[in-house]
Amino acid sequence: MVVDLSVEFMGIKFKNPFLLASVPAATPEGFAKAAIAGWGGGIIWGGSEHHPLSFARGYIPRDIVRIGKPPQWWAYENTLCYRDPISYQHGEYKHPPDMVEAAVRKAKDSGIPVGCTIAEGKKVSSWANNALAADRGGADFIELNMSGPWLPGVGLSVGVHQDIMTDIVQAVRKASRLPVMVKLNASLQRDVLAESARAAVKAGANAISITNTFAGIIGVDVETGMPLACEMDINGKLRGIIGGISGPAIKPMGLRGVAEVRKAVDVPISGIGGITDWESAVEYMLLGASTVQIGTAAMLYGHRLIKEMLKGLSGYMERKGYTNLKDFVGMTSQKYAVGEAWAAPAQKQPRRMVVDEAICTGCGSCLIACDASSSGSEAIRVVNKVARINPERCHTCNACRIVCPEMAISVEWYPEYRT
């Protein structure tokens, strides 16, 4: 069976839904590599003074001793360091429009669709001027960064003010003919996120992308007391850094953001956050994202990462009988009412915990977890060195499954609920 991976997003045709997010891998030079590797498109990192006058550094938690084959819950802290300290002052960027235009023009040589990210302060004219520059450079679309959480005066500092965001979106739409995508942050609480999405669309946004990183401190060296993310400023003083946390640790928040934005507005969505393989990309698409953006994984594993993603997505679609992306984008949100108000679960659980007696050692780890996580339900007992679960007492809290060192416990849906 032949599957079609192409997608039309904001009126732009992408050969596949995988876009390079606005990270250091998406410089103008990076776009040439991305095109050769097979990416559908991307959002240029060089659409601002971040490049070539600045660069990003990454840190990982002390718990993660290696990143070659990271565990599922790994995180990465992004920090931005300026080669030219004059380029960032008092919470305001200085983005010369000629630099934006030149960067976009060079990226366009790649032959794949190029989006231009714009991240300015509260001065509306700066956004409009750079949007016009992106237009002159030949960009296919603009992404307005209303979500960067850790630099003062830009990103989320602007995006939390819906009136200012509205003025910016309207000014950009007036200055440029290009489609506009507003990038929001899933750190916003539910009602605020929905309101922000609606405000952006009402102001003229053609699409929403979500999420950006989350502000955080990646860890502290307990021997020295120094933050793991620590840099020396231009005066020679070491300073701890609050950076943007990315990687699979933020994927649950990104997924929640896509589900809630889909419920709030009827525009295309680009999903971002913790995508490292084709399965995590499909998760975003099932919740409603028409395209997905990959940043941290591309920085760590390179542009060639896309080859496995394309292979995996194609195989998945063939196996499921999907001929194009529209066959499953948004299916989960629609079928299971994801994003609706929380409701108390029914007394009868639709699933049960099952023990594989062949590999269970009766170690008792599940007993401790059950007692602490399931309100002392005493749902588990160890009999003849094998854990036994009483479904009448079990709350299916999953604690036993999480702590089992042999991975002998799984979840089984009752037949009447399986679809």
C-alpha positions as CSV (number, residue, x, y, z in Angstrom):
1,M,0.0,0.0,0.0
2,V,1.3,3.5,-0.9
3,V,0.9,6.1,1.8
4,D,0.9,9.9,1.3
5,L,2.9,11.7,4.0
6,S,2.3,15.2,2.5
7,V,0.3,17.8,4.3
8,E,-1.2,21.2,3.5
9,F,-0.6,23.5,6.4
10,M,-1.7,27.2,6.3
11,G,-2.0,26.7,2.5
12,I,1.6,25.5,2.2
13,K,2.4,22.1,0.9
14,F,4.9,20.1,2.9
15,K,6.1,16.7,1.7
16,N,5.8,15.3,5.2
17,P,4.7,16.7,8.6
18,F,8.1,16.8,10.2
19,L,9.4,20.4,10.6
20,L,12.7,21.4,12.1
21,A,11.9,23.6,15.1
22,S,13.6,27.0,15.7
23,V,16.8,25.7,17.3
24,P,20.5,25.9,16.4
25,A,20.1,23.0,14.0
26,A,17.8,25.3,11.9
27,T,20.4,27.8,10.8
28,P,20.5,28.7,7.1
29,E,23.2,26.2,6.7
30,G,21.2,23.7,8.7
31,F,18.3,24.0,6.2
32,A,20.5,22.7,3.4
33,K,21.3,19.6,5.6
34,A,17.7,19.2,6.5
35,A,16.6,19.2,2.9
36,I,19.1,16.5,2.0
37,A,18.0,14.4,5.0
38,G,14.3,14.6,4.0
39,W,12.7,17.1,6.4
40,G,9.3,18.6,5.3
41,G,10.4,22.1,6.2
42,G,11.4,24.2,9.3
43,I,11.5,27.4,11.2
44,I,14.7,29.3,10.9
45,W,16.9,29.9,13.9
46,G,18.7,32.6,12.0
47,G,15.7,34.9,11.7
48,S,17.0,37.0,14.5
49,E,20.2,38.2,16.1
50,H,20.5,34.8,17.8
51,H,22.6,33.8,14.9
52,P,25.4,34.3,14.1
53,L,26.1,36.5,17.2
54,S,24.9,33.9,19.8
55,F,24.7,30.2,20.5
56,A,22.9,27.8,22.7
57,R,24.3,25.5,25.4
58,G,22.6,22.4,26.8
59,Y,22.7,20.7,30.1
60,I,21.2,17.4,31.4
61,P,20.1,16.5,34.9
62,R,22.7,14.8,37.1
63,D,20.5,11.7,37.2
64,I,21.1,11.1,33.5
65,V,24.6,9.6,33.2
66,R,24.5,9.2,29.4
67,I,22.4,10.3,26.5
68,G,23.3,7.8,23.8
69,K,20.2,5.8,24.7
70,P,18.4,8.0,27.1
71,P,15.6,6.8,29.4
72,Q,12.1,8.0,28.5
73,W,12.1,10.7,31.1
74,W,15.2,12.7,30.1
75,A,15.3,16.5,30.1
76,Y,17.6,19.1,28.6
77,E,18.1,22.7,29.7
78,N,18.7,25.2,27.0
79,T,20.6,28.5,27.7
80,L,21.5,31.3,25.4
81,C,24.9,32.9,25.4
82,Y,25.8,36.0,23.4
83,R,29.1,36.4,21.7
84,D,28.3,40.0,21.5
85,P,26.9,41.2,24.8
86,I,25.6,44.4,23.2
87,S,23.1,42.4,21.2
88,Y,20.8,42.0,24.2
89,Q,20.2,44.8,26.6
90,H,17.5,45.5,29.2
91,G,15.1,42.9,28.1
92,E,15.0,44.0,24.4
93,Y,16.4,42.3,21.4
94,K,18.0,44.1,18.6
95,H,17.1,42.3,15.4
96,P,18.2,44.2,12.3
97,P,15.7,43.5,9.5
98,D,18.5,43.1,7.0
99,M,19.9,40.2,9.0
100,V,16.5,38.5,9.0
101,E,16.1,39.0,5.3
102,A,19.6,37.6,4.5
103,A,19.1,34.6,6.8
104,V,15.7,33.7,5.3
105,R,17.0,34.1,1.7
106,K,19.9,31.8,2.3
107,A,17.7,29.2,4.0
108,K,15.3,29.3,1.0
109,D,18.1,27.9,-1.2
110,S,17.4,24.6,0.5
111,G,14.2,24.2,-1.6
112,I,12.0,23.2,1.4
113,P,9.4,25.5,3.0
114,V,11.0,28.1,5.4
115,G,9.3,29.6,8.4
116,C,10.8,32.6,10.1
117,T,10.6,32.9,13.9
118,I,10.3,36.4,15.3
119,A,10.9,37.1,19.0
120,E,10.8,40.7,20.0
121,G,9.8,42.7,23.1
122,K,6.6,44.8,23.5
123,K,7.5,47.2,20.7
124,V,5.0,46.3,18.0
125,S,6.9,48.0,15.2
126,S,9.9,45.7,15.7
127,W,7.7,42.6,15.1
128,A,6.2,44.2,12.0
129,N,9.6,45.3,10.6
130,N,11.0,41.8,10.9
131,A,7.9,40.3,9.4
132,L,8.3,42.5,6.4
133,A,12.0,41.5,6.2
134,A,11.0,37.8,6.3
135,D,8.6,38.5,3.5
136,R,11.3,40.2,1.4
137,G,13.6,37.3,2.0
138,G,11.1,34.8,0.6
139,A,9.9,33.1,3.7
140,D,6.8,30.8,3.4
141,F,5.3,31.7,6.8
142,I,6.0,33.5,10.0
143,E,6.0,32.1,13.6
144,L,5.6,34.6,16.4
145,N,7.3,33.5,19.5
146,M,4.9,34.4,22.3
147,S,6.1,31.5,24.5
148,G,9.9,31.6,25.3
149,P,9.8,31.4,29.1
150,W,13.2,32.3,30.4
151,L,14.5,35.5,28.7
152,P,13.2,38.7,30.2
153,G,11.0,41.0,28.1
154,V,10.4,38.6,25.2
155,G,8.5,35.4,24.4
156,L,6.1,34.5,27.2
157,S,6.6,37.8,28.9
158,V,4.9,39.3,25.9
159,G,2.5,36.5,25.2
160,V,0.8,36.6,28.6
161,H,-0.6,40.0,27.7
162,Q,-3.4,39.2,25.3
163,D,-3.9,42.9,24.3
164,I,-0.3,43.2,23.4
165,M,-0.3,39.9,21.5
166,T,-3.4,41.0,19.6
167,D,-1.7,44.3,18.6
168,I,1.4,42.4,17.4
169,V,-0.5,39.8,15.4
170,Q,-2.6,42.5,13.7
171,A,0.5,44.5,12.9
172,V,2.4,41.6,11.4
173,R,-0.6,40.6,9.3
174,K,-0.8,44.2,8.1
175,A,2.9,44.3,7.3
176,S,3.3,41.0,5.6
177,R,1.3,38.8,3.1
178,L,2.6,35.6,4.8
179,P,0.6,33.2,6.9
180,V,1.1,33.7,10.6
181,M,1.5,31.1,13.2
182,V,1.5,32.1,16.9
183,K,3.6,29.9,19.2
184,L,2.1,29.5,22.7
185,N,3.3,27.8,25.8
186,A,1.5,24.9,27.5
187,S,2.6,26.3,30.9
188,L,-0.4,28.5,30.8
189,Q,-3.3,27.2,32.8
190,R,-6.3,25.7,31.0
191,D,-8.6,28.7,30.7
192,V,-5.8,31.1,30.0
193,L,-4.4,28.9,27.2
194,A,-7.7,28.6,25.5
195,E,-8.3,32.4,25.8
196,S,-4.8,33.1,24.4
197,A,-5.4,30.8,21.4
198,R,-8.8,32.4,20.7
199,A,-7.3,35.9,21.0
200,A,-4.5,35.0,18.6
201,V,-6.9,33.6,16.0
202,K,-9.3,36.5,16.4
203,A,-6.4,38.8,15.7
204,G,-5.6,37.0,12.5
205,A,-3.3,34.0,13.3
206,N,-3.6,31.3,10.7
207,A,-2.3,28.5,13.0
208,I,-1.1,27.8,16.5
209,S,2.1,26.0,17.5
210,I,2.6,24.7,21.0
211,T,4.6,24.3,23.2
212,N,7.9,26.1,23.9
213,T,10.3,25.1,26.6
214,F,9.5,25.4,30.4
215,A,11.5,27.6,32.6
216,G,13.5,25.5,35.1
217,I,16.8,24.8,36.8
218,I,18.2,21.5,35.6
219,G,19.9,20.6,38.9
220,V,22.5,21.5,41.5
221,D,25.9,19.8,42.2
222,V,25.4,18.8,45.8
223,E,29.2,18.7,46.4
224,T,30.0,22.2,45.3
225,G,26.6,23.8,45.6
226,M,26.9,25.1,42.0
227,P,24.0,25.0,39.6
228,L,24.6,22.6,36.8
229,A,23.7,25.3,34.4
230,C,26.3,28.0,35.4
231,E,28.0,30.5,33.2
232,M,30.5,33.3,33.6
233,D,29.2,36.8,32.8
234,I,31.3,39.5,31.1
235,N,32.5,40.7,34.5
236,G,33.9,37.3,35.3
237,K,31.2,36.4,37.8
238,L,29.7,32.9,37.8
239,R,25.9,33.0,37.6
240,G,23.3,30.2,37.9
241,I,21.0,30.1,35.0
242,I,17.3,29.5,34.7
243,G,16.9,28.0,31.2
244,G,14.3,26.4,29.0
245,I,13.7,22.7,29.8
246,S,13.0,20.6,26.8
247,G,13.1,16.9,25.8
248,P,10.7,14.1,26.6
249,A,10.2,15.4,30.1
250,I,7.9,18.1,28.7
251,K,6.0,15.9,26.2
252,P,2.9,15.4,28.5
253,M,2.5,19.2,28.7
254,G,2.9,19.6,25.0
255,L,0.3,16.9,24.3
256,R,-2.1,18.6,26.7
257,G,-1.5,21.9,25.0
258,V,-2.4,20.5,21.5
259,A,-5.5,18.8,22.9
260,E,-6.8,22.0,24.6
261,V,-5.9,24.3,21.7
262,R,-7.7,22.0,19.3
263,K,-10.8,22.3,21.5
264,A,-10.6,26.1,21.7
265,V,-10.0,27.1,18.1
266,D,-10.5,25.7,14.6
267,V,-7.1,26.4,13.0
268,P,-4.2,24.0,12.1
269,I,-1.9,23.1,15.0
270,S,1.8,22.4,15.0
271,G,2.8,20.2,17.9
272,I,6.1,20.7,19.8
273,G,7.7,19.2,22.8
274,G,9.8,16.1,23.5
275,I,9.4,14.4,20.1
276,T,12.3,11.9,19.7
277,D,10.8,9.2,17.6
278,W,7.9,8.6,15.1
279,E,5.6,7.3,17.9
280,S,5.8,10.5,19.9
281,A,5.1,12.4,16.7
282,V,2.0,10.2,16.0
283,E,0.8,10.9,19.6
284,Y,0.7,14.6,18.8
285,M,-1.0,14.0,15.5
286,L,-3.7,11.8,17.0
287,L,-4.5,14.6,19.4
288,G,-4.9,17.1,16.6
289,A,-1.5,18.4,15.3
290,S,-1.2,18.5,11.5
291,T,2.5,19.0,11.7
292,V,5.1,18.4,14.4
293,Q,8.3,20.4,15.2
294,I,11.4,18.7,16.4
295,G,14.2,20.6,18.2
296,T,16.1,19.0,21.0
297,A,16.3,15.6,19.4
298,A,17.6,17.2,16.2
299,M,20.3,19.0,18.1
300,L,21.4,15.9,19.8
301,Y,21.1,13.3,17.1
302,G,21.5,15.4,14.0
303,H,19.4,16.1,10.9
304,R,19.5,12.4,9.9
305,L,17.1,11.6,12.7
306,I,14.3,12.3,10.2
307,K,15.1,9.1,8.2
308,E,13.9,6.8,11.0
309,M,10.9,9.0,11.6
310,L,9.8,8.8,8.0
311,K,10.3,5.1,7.9
312,G,8.4,4.6,11.2
313,L,5.5,6.8,10.2
314,S,5.1,5.1,6.8
315,G,5.2,1.7,8.4
316,Y,2.6,2.7,11.0
317,M,0.2,4.1,8.3
318,E,0.6,1.0,6.2
319,R,-0.1,-1.3,9.2
320,K,-3.2,0.7,10.2
321,G,-4.5,1.1,6.7
322,Y,-4.2,4.8,6.6
323,T,-3.5,6.3,3.2
324,N,-2.9,9.9,4.3
325,L,-2.5,11.9,7.5
326,K,-6.1,13.1,7.5
327,D,-7.2,9.6,8.3
328,F,-5.9,9.8,11.9
329,V,-5.0,13.4,12.8
330,G,-7.2,14.4,15.7
331,M,-8.8,11.0,16.0
332,T,-8.0,10.6,19.7
333,S,-9.3,14.0,20.8
334,Q,-12.5,13.4,18.9
335,K,-13.1,9.8,20.0
336,Y,-12.2,10.2,23.6
337,A,-13.2,13.8,24.3
338,V,-9.7,14.7,25.4
339,G,-9.6,18.2,26.8
340,E,-13.1,18.1,28.2
341,A,-13.8,19.0,31.8
342,W,-12.6,16.4,34.3
343,A,-15.3,13.9,35.5
344,A,-15.1,11.3,38.3
345,P,-14.4,7.8,37.0
346,A,-17.1,5.2,37.2
347,Q,-17.0,2.7,40.1
348,K,-16.4,-0.1,37.6
349,Q,-13.0,0.4,36.1
350,P,-12.6,-0.4,32.4
351,R,-9.2,-2.1,33.0
352,R,-7.4,-4.3,35.4
353,M,-3.8,-5.0,36.5
354,V,-2.4,-8.3,35.4
355,V,0.7,-10.1,36.8
356,D,2.9,-12.3,34.6
357,E,3.5,-15.1,37.0
358,A,6.3,-16.6,34.9
359,I,8.6,-13.6,35.6
360,C,7.2,-12.3,39.0
361,T,9.7,-12.9,41.8
362,G,7.5,-11.9,44.6
363,C,9.9,-9.2,45.7
364,G,7.1,-7.2,47.3
365,S,7.9,-3.8,45.7
366,C,4.4,-3.6,44.5
367,L,3.0,-4.1,48.0
368,I,4.7,-1.0,49.2
369,A,3.6,1.1,46.2
370,C,0.0,-0.2,46.5
371,D,-0.3,0.7,50.2
372,A,1.0,4.2,49.6
373,S,-0.7,5.0,46.3
374,S,-4.0,3.3,46.5
375,S,-5.3,4.5,49.9
376,G,-4.3,1.4,51.7
377,S,-6.7,-0.8,49.6
378,E,-4.6,-3.9,50.2
379,A,-5.3,-5.0,46.6
380,I,-2.0,-6.9,46.4
381,R,-0.8,-9.9,48.3
382,V,2.2,-12.1,47.7
383,V,1.3,-15.8,47.7
384,N,3.9,-18.5,47.1
385,K,6.4,-15.8,45.9
386,V,3.9,-14.5,43.3
387,A,2.0,-11.2,43.5
388,R,-1.8,-11.6,43.4
389,I,-4.1,-8.7,42.6
390,N,-7.6,-8.5,43.8
391,P,-9.6,-6.6,41.0
392,E,-12.4,-5.8,43.5
393,R,-10.0,-3.8,45.6
394,C,-7.6,-2.5,42.9
395,H,-8.0,1.2,42.0
396,T,-5.8,0.7,38.8
397,C,-3.5,3.5,40.1
398,N,-0.6,1.9,38.1
399,A,1.9,2.3,41.0
400,C,2.6,-1.4,41.1
401,R,3.4,-1.5,37.4
402,I,5.7,1.5,37.7
403,V,7.9,0.1,40.5
404,C,8.0,-3.6,39.4
405,P,11.7,-4.3,38.7
406,E,10.9,-7.3,36.5
407,M,8.2,-5.4,34.5
408,A,5.9,-8.3,35.4
409,I,2.7,-6.2,35.8
410,S,0.7,-4.8,32.9
411,V,-2.7,-3.2,32.2
412,E,-5.4,-5.2,30.5
413,W,-8.6,-3.6,29.3
414,Y,-11.8,-5.6,29.8
415,P,-13.0,-7.0,26.4
416,E,-16.1,-4.8,26.3
417,Y,-14.0,-1.6,26.4
418,R,-11.4,-2.6,23.8
419,T,-11.8,-0.9,20.5
